[in-house]
């Protein structure tokens, strides 16, 4: 099975040794996205704006892979404060429809660039 690298200028460029996403067959593995604006590479201010930017970044990478938000089968949400989990749920309901992807939420000490939230995911397109 061949793998292909997915890249789009509509999501932040990788800030390390990784790709925005990698496709293997019908499965696409999306790297974690934080709330960076892809044009300025600046972090959105506040948890609400960061969640929205993260979801927009994931959507951009999903579309670059030939998919949609409905193709996600798994998400992992990383939060520096689990008190923001309800906000993540609220915003996710604006980006995903039922049946929702499987998901885990993890509380962590810190994220790159002092981000408050990061989400990665797996999509199946086919």
C-alpha positions, 0 to 999 in steps of 0.5 A: 500500500502506498502512502501519500502526503496531504498538504494545503496552504489553507491550514498552518504549515507544519512547525516540525518534522511532520506532515499535515496528513498522510493517506494510506489507502482509504485511511487518512491520518491527520496531525494535531492542529492547534489554533494557528491562523494559516495566513499569519501563523499566529495563535487565535486569542482565547479558547473559543477562537482557538477551538474554531480555528482548530476545527477550520484547520482540520476541515481544510486538511480533510478537504485537501485529502478529498474528504469532509468532516463527516469522514472522520472516524476518530478524534483526540482532543487535547486540552490544557484545561478540561473545564473547556470540554463543554465548549469543544462539544458545542463547537463540534456540533457545528462541524460534525453531524451524526453519527459522530466520530469516536473521540477521546479527550485528554487533559495535558499540561501544555501544548506547542506555542501555548495553545489551549486546545489541539485536535488530531484525527483519523478519516476513512475516505472511500 
